[in-house]
Amino acid sequence: MSEVHTLHAAFAARIAAVLSALEMEGALPAGVSTANVTVEPPRDPSHGDLATNAAMVLAKQAATNPRALAEKIVEHLNREPSVESAEIAGPGFINLRLADSVWRDELAAIAALGPDYGRSKMGQGTRVNVEYVSANPTGPMHMGHCRGAVVGDALAALLEYAGHDVIREYYVNDAGGQVDVLARSVHLRYREALGEDIGAIPEGLYPGDYLVEIGKVLAAEYGDRFAAAPEGEWLELFRKRAVHAMMDMIRADLVLLGIEHDVFSSEAELQAAGKPEEAEKWLRAHDLVYDGQLEAPKGKTIDDWEPVELPLFRATRFGDDQDRPIRKSDGKWTYFGADLAYHMQKAETADALIDIWGADHAGTVKRIKAAVAALAQGEGKEIPFDVKLVQMVQLMRGGEPVKMSKRSGTFVTLADVVREVGKDVVRFTMLTRKPEAQMEFDFAKVVEASKDNPVFYVQYAHARISSTLRKAAGEGLKPDPAALDRLGGEEIALVRLAAQFPRIVEAAASAREPHRIAFYLYDLAAALHAFWNLGNDEPEKRFIVAHDPALTGARLFLARQIGQVVHNGLALLGVQAVEEM
């Protein structure tokens, strides 16, 4: 990988050098803490290119007022050839306007780094486990799973790009009652394949046609051996074969969406290996599990509720509103007990954990966070843990909710949607809103060729650039940085926006918010289209100015680098940067 570059980091280093110089001069005390000093673009672009709060946060340590300290900092900054002006604003903020040469150099940096422009070492190799999708292995992927799948996959790519070592994990819930229901549903289809008229699918079983094929496979392999056999003779076998077939189907659906996991962890294997027992033993040894009774549920009296002694996790120590049972009264593990052991297992191989869950799991966030906090405390280390909640997606067609899929029985399959509108459209659309916000996915709108469709708008920007470069090549013209000093204010404004990309990557990775990349790409595409449209009215503003090859070379160089940034951003989202539309 090429040396990582960010303009903002470079100027942060320059501010740090100025502060060191002020320490040497005695204007700042030795060893002053600069941890809270920031260097970032001001909210209002008219105020300049960069702003720093250095004087605001250091004035108290320097025993002076912010403006007085700001004056000393500005004095040093104005000596920098790359700084056109440094001005004090308000109570002591410092706004910087950078010389055009800085932006020309940034274009050269984009060209030199190519696909690595924006890549960061921020993560310093920290190992992060991102668990996402983890759909029950009872059928094909549906659109209810899609948004979390895309958010998780884009987040994993973003963290990797920002210097983390990422484990992409899928938790296979193959130990609960739902897989027994799956096995019974498959047994029905097995009997159907043997020629039995099974009639309507009974209530409580999975009705989807996707189970027909596995029924045929089992009928061909075992004949009528299990047709009339007691459930005890076939349930475990049919459960294993059904889960295996469903996971093959789920993996194939995920591949359609461009998603591949590194690890598939089985809940059944976790329990067979005694991991929940190990977790309980460990927690008891650290006084984090005790035997006790839960309070009566609200509205229940002692006459209609019988208190039972259960092993309880001390969740209230970690901010939960009550302690939580890890086993049921019959001795089986609660969902929480199994999840606790699973997170303990994940923490063995990772420095930080991230779970992507559906918003319907919001009620369990507090207790699982309490469990991970307990594990970290017991180990004497910190295990950062974040749960991202993702809202459901409402499928629409022409303003009306989409009818359910016959094949699935109860839902619209992910595969059907991807085949209709394409992987790129699905992935980008899922990231055009914050995951906690409600979303409508309208089949007509997501393929619309308009500014209102972010997928089209961003891909069209890249296609426009590619088309321009092809046309120029056909006329014997090519990108050339020799005359970058010919670029004017509108072009420099484009570079300023492109130069935000490395900083956006780091901010999005820190916040665990991949949708920030999609938002940024829309803004960059809008700026590119706006500049392009100037050329419709003013031929001299076009990228190709036939009578001025030097200016054309500089603008083509600019276009190529803007295209590179769009390409890099789309790659992070798992979306192709198309060459033509």
Disulfide bonds with the S-S distance in Angstrom:
none
